[in-house]
Amino acid sequence: MRFTVAIAAAALMSLPTATLAKSPADIADLVGARAPGAESEMQSRGYVDVGGNNTWWNAGTKTCVRVHVSQGHYSAISQIKPSACGQGSGKSSPCPPDLSQADLYKHPGCSL
């Protein structure tokens, strides 16, 4: 029994910290959802895909999250530092500086 508990504790400690982080309340219900539908739902809730690494920014709530996908489903949503979404460091928007060449589908909260 002690051996099993030790193995379980070691496995838990080896998980990345991000998977143990709590999801923001406004999108916590999307954990387990199919990725394509959940992506649309993220957008409808004010999140913008800031390009790469499944990182999303919500300007209204000033929330930056990283979405973890496993087997086509959202397996976890971790709140991360705003700087990971391009906030702070002199940047005020997740939108590209030159929208004339940007793929606006990837930046639905941005406009020309």
N, C-alpha and C positions, 0 to 999 in steps of 0.2 A: 504494500500500500504506500509506504513512504517513497519507494522508487517511482511509482506512478505520479505522485504529487510532485516530486522533483522534476520529472520529465515535463509535466504540464507547466510548471513554473518557468522552466528554461525555455519552453516553446513560446510562452506568453512574453517573456522578456526579449525574445529575438524578433518580435514583430516590430515593424517600423512605427515610430511614434505617431506618424500621421494617421495610421489606421485606428489608433486609440483615441484620437481627438474627437470631440463632440461636433456633430453637424449643427449648423445654424438652424434655429427653429423653423424659419420660413421655408426651408427646403429639405428638412430632415425626412419628410415622408417620401422623398424621391429615392432613398436608398432601397435597392432591390428592384427598382423600375428598369424596364428595357431602355437602353441608352438612347436610341433615336427619339422616342417619345419624351424621355426625361429632358433631353436637350431642348426640345420645343417648350417644355414646361419651365425650364430655367429662364429662357428668354421671356416668356410671358410674365414671369415674376420679377423682371427687371435686371436680370443678370446678362452680361455681355461676355462672350468668349474673347479673351484678350490675347489669343493666339499662342498656341503651343502648350504642351504639358497639361491639357485639360484644366486650365486655369480660368476662372470666371470672376468678374467684378460686378458689384451692384453699387452704383453711384448713390442711389437713394439711401441705402443702409450703410454705405462705406464698408462693405464686406467683400473680402477676397477669399475665394475657396479653391481648393483643388479637388477635382472629381476623380475617383479611382474606379476604373471599369474592369470587370472580370466576367468573362464569358458572355459579353454583350449586355450586362446589367451594371447599374451603378452599385458598386459594392461598399463604397464609403464616400462621404463628402467631408473634407477637413477644412476648417477655417484656418487661413494662413495670414501672414503679415501683408498689409496693403502694398508694401514695396514689391512683392512678388507679382502684383497686378499692375505695376507701373505707377503706383501712387507714391507720393513723397519724392524725394530726390529731385525736386523741381518739376516733376511731371504732374499734370493735373487731370489728365484724361487718358483712358485706355485706347482712345482713337489714334490712328496713325496721323502724323503731322500733315501729310499730303494725301488728302482723301481722293484727289483726282485719279490716282493710280491704285487706290485700295480696292480690295474685294469687299464691298459693303455687306455681302452675305455673311462674311466672317466678323463683321463689326455692325450688328443690327442696331445698336444704340447710337451710331454715328450717322451724320448726314452731311451732304455737300453744302 
